[in-house]
Amino acid sequence: MKRTEKNKENNISYFPLSIKWVLTVALLGICVWCVTKTGASPLWMAGIYILLRSILKIIRLSIRIILSLVSLLCLILICMAIVVFIL
């Protein structure tokens, strides 16, 4: 493999990560600007940030649990269908 092709592959793998960092920095800048304009205390903003992250983690966990239960139900239904067709 040529050196330029190898570099292209490496650059492509970091592209989504760089987009994530740019969006994170932009969102942080907007939040800092809002805090300075509204005069809210940084402690209050940190509390809101922790609360929102916790809520998002709980939502992700509940979605994973629900999807796991659905996949388990589908697996049980497939096994039952196989048993019914064999007998």
Order of alpha helices (4+ residues) and beta strands (2+ residues): alpha-alpha
